[in-house]
Amino acid sequence: MTIERDVAPVSVELASHRMDDVFAGVRGVINFLGYVASSQEQVPRELELTVRWFFARAARLSGAPHYCLFIAEELTTLDFKVLLDHLFNPAVQPRRSTFPKLTAAFASKTFCFISVPAPMASLRTSIDWPLVFHECVHVLETVAPLVPRLYPTLPKDRLLLMYRAEHGDTHAQEALWTEELLCDFVATYIAGPAFAWRFLRQYFSILGVSYRSLTHPPVDVRIRRLINLIDGLGFKAQAKLTERLLDELLKDLKSYPPVPLPNALVAADQIEADCKSKLQPFDAGTYQDILRERCRAVDSRLLQDILNRRPVVVDPGCLFTIVAFSSQCEDPGICVLLADFMRLHAVESRFQELGLRG
């Protein structure tokens, strides 16, 4: 047996403190996983199917990711490895893994948790589910990161980036902003214009414009980029409606928002161009062709069918584009029906995959 003679002896007191840290971390992990498991009953199966559809649409970016939906207060994404490092080292800033082998053993593969607020996860508000697509892109960025390629000297850990941004590192702030712009872009490019509209309709805040966030670009900057994207995809009417609503929301703003970091916008343009070469866009032509082929109708007719409680079974991207811009479809009863239609589409798609008939 070989004896390590160069290792400094560890005092009993220090060893005891380290063991306490280990047990505290283990308790934190168990408590977190217990909460995630207990919240599963509140996650509708229809929301899970909708998220699965989105990941299938974005498969060329990272393949099939490992993730779990759960209910929490905020709409956010947690990387399990980062969570473990935080739980085992809560007081270290910037965090350094005191027990790297232990945390690595728990997180040898990338696994993410997507938390969704209970009101948004409800079947009665399914019209707002496109907002979850933004978080799905954060998962994809964790699995197969694109942003770090433009910032090779920065850490990939989002919490470390936030720490550095808080301490004046403008490159870290640019990287954080770039990732948010990327998530907005992909959520819209492959799933349609619903994300921008539902964001403005339900979750817009003037604070997001007037306050300079270290992690997110000003809301108006984000939405105006999406308006240009939506218009470029051929959704002209939706782009005009979104611009009109944004201007209405901003009319009482007395001070202009801070000028965004130009490098973040340039970096986002670079990554978006790369994504376009890999992803199939959901444009107006594709949308209309699907409706014509599957339903033999235009969206205005299908919207009326939905309001009259008639089933319209199309993929979530088409369904959200039909209903997202209609205030009448915010009715809880209509939203429950929308969730039913999404489930029916998932069942139909599975039958087709298996080659079943009947």
Secondary structure, 3 states (H helix, E strand, C coil): CCCCCCCCCCCHHHHHHHHHHHHHHHHHHHHHHHHHHHHHHHCCHHHHHHHHHHHHHCHHHHCCCCEEEEECCCCEEEEHHHHHHHHHCCCCCCCCCCCHHHHHHHCCCCCEEEEECHHHHCHHHHHHCHHHHHHHHHHHHHHCCCHHHCCCCCCCCHHHHHHHHHCCCHHHHHHHHHHHHHHHHHHHHCCCCHHHHHHHHHHCCCHHHHCCCCCCCCHHHHHHHHHHHHHHCCCHHHHHHHHHHHHHHHCCCCCCCCCCCHHHHHHHHHHHHHHHCCCCCCCHHHHHHHHHHHHCCCHHHHHHHHHCCCCCCCCHHHHHHHHCCCHHHHCHHHHHHHHHHHHHHHHHHHHHHHCCCC
